Amino acid sequence: MALINSEKYRYFVENFESEILRGISKLITLYAIKQKGEEGIYGYKLARDLKEKTSNALVIEEGTLYPILRKLKADGLLVTKKKEYNGRLRNYYIITDYGINIYNHLMGFLTYLISSLSYIIDIDVKLNEERYLICPNCSNRIEDGQINKDYCIVCGLNLNHFK
Amino acid sequence: MTSIIEEAEIINKYLCQIKKYLPLGIRLKKHELNDILDEIEEHIWEKAIESAVDKEPNDIDIQIAISQMGEPQDIASKFTTKSTPYVYINEELYPLYKKCHKTILWSLILLTVIEILFPNLMFPLISYQQSLELIFVVKLFNTLILYFTFFAVIGIIFCYLSITGYIPYELRQYSKPIQIKKPKFKTNFQNFVITLEISFFIFSAIFLLLWKDDYFTYMSIILFGVSIVKCLRQLKRKSVIWQKFLILLDLSLISWIILSIESTFYIL
């Protein structure tokens, strides 16, 4: 019998997968919203974009997306703006500066984690160091716009020695 | 035209089901509730329009969009934030609970001070012929009684809110595969408190029974009943209804004791 037919096996694997995806789905949602900048993005478009960009690997259930967005909004990472389209009001989600800082920090942590685990999971990870820098102290990801700054905005570490 | 109404009705029915299962915290905030439902409705329409391609979406397109959204109960459960239990009231609700107590206590103190200073302002028909000291003691006692009554009422409300906040989905959903194991033995302190409670109720019941008065006999029967329930509490019962019943019993007992003290005071 194939292992996947065992309920116990499926229950364990599904639970484990959903635990891993829970955090990542928030991060990827922030990524997709950040890409739209000041213009913002509405729920349905976001769900479609996420499906396309992750080649269906990270499928956030449509019913799950709105609670995530609401939570991120309540935490001050997103703001909403209502725009009318065909007589209906759409909620456009826009990332805040605070949200960008959190996103960079978490993305840096994820990058650092994957690169550190590369030996264990037997994959080659090549960091694009020309485009961003990972703070050696707090794992904050310092991107294009902030790379010329002398200090990491999260932990205040002097970055001049690491450039 | 009829078709559009039918489609709107299908969506409305689905939204009503989601609304029914949403946590009380969201249902109480009308603006937030409408915002969530509007957004889900918008999503369903977008999806239906997309699957209808160039024509107007019909009821089948709407049904497909709804089925892809998921079960109303599942969607609603995602909006439930898991709270941290703290005694009978959630840790998240506890600051508000404390704030309510402070507000009520200060309002009652203020009211009592006004009542003592201007007795004819609050109850002009009642004549105050007693001494000022007696009025002061009575007022102070009334304030305490009112405070403890509010304490019981607020306690019941917050317990209800705490229970509704996370029990309906999480406990019911996961109660079968994940059994929360209780410690086999209670701590010495817990045993001491429970024994003290039971003894208190049994002694009070015997005392009231010996009084040979109809009212007190009736009260003693209630107290014997309470002692039995308290004894049964020792049994390993895990059902949510049983836990809720015990919480309500404790709170109603507190209010009953307060009212009894008040009536005894007036009898004396």
Interface residues (C-beta under 8 A of the other chain):
Chain A: Y11 Y42 G43 Y44 A47 E61 E62 G63 T64 Y66 P67 R70 K71 R88 L89 R90 N91
Chain B: D35 I36 D38 E39 I40 E42 H43 W45 E46 K47 Q68 M69 G70 D74 I75 K78 F79 T81 P177
